[in-house]
Amino acid sequence: MEVHETFELQGQVALASANSSGGTREIRAVFTDTTVRVYQAYNAEIADAAVQAQRFVPPWKPGRMTWIKPSAIWMGYRCGWAAKDKNQARVLAVDLHRHAFDGLLREAVVASHQAPREERVAPAGADHSADVIVQWDPERALGGPDGKDALTHPLPAQRSLQMGLRGDATHRYAAEGGLIARITDVTELFTAVRAQLAAGSIEAALALLPTERPYPVPGGCTVADREDEATAAARAQAASSAADGQSGSELRSLKAGPYYTPGYTHDRAPHRVPLPALRPTAACAEQC
């Protein structure tokens, strides 16, 4: 079976599995005691202006919904590693003040609980006035066909945070001295990752990416899973092992078939995601 055909079939099975099960709602990000990193992709004009001003200024428009993503691989998938089109040709790493990010999480409601903004009668349990919404999309991992999959594949049981800001939240996001601590152009990093993936060097591509850790969910947040004691203990053990001499790359990625999985998988062993069981078609069986 051709490699790209294998990835395509496995991707379809994995995506179907993800859509049929809830998966985890664990936020994984690069963060410090004071900041949390999210990503966005823009055209050159918006990116240049934002980096120079260190906040979002024209030609960026506050009237549109803006989506922020803590997962670098999901951002790479979304923008084709900065090669999808000119409107996503520049990737920005936006470091938010941690207290500000926590505030957004507390405000947020799940997108499926939203009514369209033009509607004045919300469905039961919905808050049509919310300016911060969250959706959980299947996380991506490195390895897969090019094109719409951008050399990645979906992880069936892991969900990735996408946070949408609109209205007052968008204005706060762009305000001088507001939510943003720093904006960095990381386009070269993303294009380098794509080059390694295109060459088939998945491990080398992964080594270029920063390590994303599970983010502690603040009190009052209802859109993400809270960590239980067993998971916290497992994380402490992993940190202890790292201190005893394991390298960052060993903790960040263990080989699982042809796939490499970043981060920590909630309520499971770190880094290992089982491949979907595949049964080749008769035509494929003759060729394999």
Buried (B, 14 or more C-beta within 10 A) or exposed (E): EEEEBBBBBBBBBBBEBBEEEEBBBBBBBBBEEEBBBBBBBBBEEBBBBBBEBEBBBEEBEBEEEBBBBBBBBBBBBBBBBBBBEEEBBBBBBBBBBBEBBBBBBBBBBBBEBBBEEEEEEBEEEBEBEBBBBBBBBBBBBBBBBBEEBBBBBBBBBBBBBBBBBBBEBBBBBBEEEBBBBBBBBBBEBBBBBBBBBEEEBBEBBBBBBBBBBBBBBBEEBEBBBEBEEEBEEBBEEBEEEEEEEEEEEEBBBEEBEBBBBBBBBBEBEBBEBEBBEEEBEEEBEEEE
